[in-house]
Amino acid sequence: MFSVIEKATGQWIGRVGPLQPEGWPEVIHLIDPANEPFRRLAGRLGSAPRGTVQLPAPFSATDLEVSAQDRVTWRARPGR
């Protein structure tokens, strides 16, 4: 896993990296529902909303939107 730091502010904004929990789709995005630009980006990447999830403490106060796609959809996207 890798941390993502916003260059302009130095603020930590999330993590990215390979993780394959049992039963989860192949590619997922956990998105703050208020982050409309990232929600649109996930859609352009081929992901579709799959509901919400709550992270464990200390982040449990925030519900995150799960957007995902399976391996077949990921591989079939244009420009691949």
C-alpha positions in Angstrom: 0.0 0.0 0.0 1.1 3.5 -0.7 0.0 6.8 0.9 -1.3 9.6 -1.4 -0.3 13.1 -0.4 -1.8 16.2 -1.9 1.1 18.0 -3.4 -0.3 21.6 -2.8 -1.0 21.1 0.9 1.0 18.1 2.0 -2.2 16.6 3.4 -2.6 12.8 3.5 -5.6 12.0 1.3 -5.6 8.2 1.1 -3.9 5.0 0.2 -3.6 3.0 -3.1 -2.1 -0.3 -3.8 -2.8 -4.0 -4.4 -5.2 -5.6 -1.9 -7.5 -8.5 -2.7 -9.8 -9.3 0.2 -11.8 -12.5 -0.1 -15.1 -11.9 -2.0 -14.3 -8.3 -3.1 -14.4 -7.2 -6.8 -11.1 -7.0 -8.7 -10.7 -3.2 -8.7 -12.3 -1.0 -6.0 -12.4 2.6 -5.0 -13.4 3.8 -1.6 -14.6 7.4 -2.0 -15.8 10.1 0.3 -19.3 10.8 -1.0 -18.4 14.6 -1.0 -15.5 14.0 -3.4 -17.5 14.5 -6.6 -14.4 14.8 -8.9 -13.1 11.4 -7.7 -16.6 9.9 -8.1 -16.6 11.0 -11.7 -13.1 9.7 -12.3 -14.0 6.3 -10.9 -16.9 6.2 -13.3 -14.7 7.2 -16.3 -12.4 4.3 -15.3 -15.3 1.9 -15.6 -16.3 1.5 -11.9 -19.9 1.5 -10.8 -21.3 2.3 -7.3 -21.7 -0.8 -5.1 -23.0 0.7 -1.8 -21.2 2.1 1.2 -18.8 0.9 3.8 -17.4 2.1 7.1 -13.7 1.9 7.9 -12.5 0.7 11.3 -11.6 3.2 14.0 -10.2 5.9 14.0 -11.9 6.5 10.6 -15.3 4.8 11.5 -17.2 8.2 11.6 -17.0 8.4 7.9 -19.1 6.3 5.5 -17.3 5.8 2.2 -18.9 4.9 -1.2 -17.6 1.7 -2.7 -17.2 1.9 -6.5 -15.9 -1.2 -8.2 -15.5 -3.3 -11.3 -14.6 -6.9 -12.0 -11.6 -8.2 -14.0 -13.6 -8.7 -17.2 -14.9 -5.1 -17.1 -11.4 -3.7 -16.3 -9.8 -5.5 -19.2 -12.5 -4.6 -21.6 -12.2 -0.8 -21.0 -11.2 1.4 -24.0 -7.6 2.4 -24.4 -6.2 -0.7 -22.8 
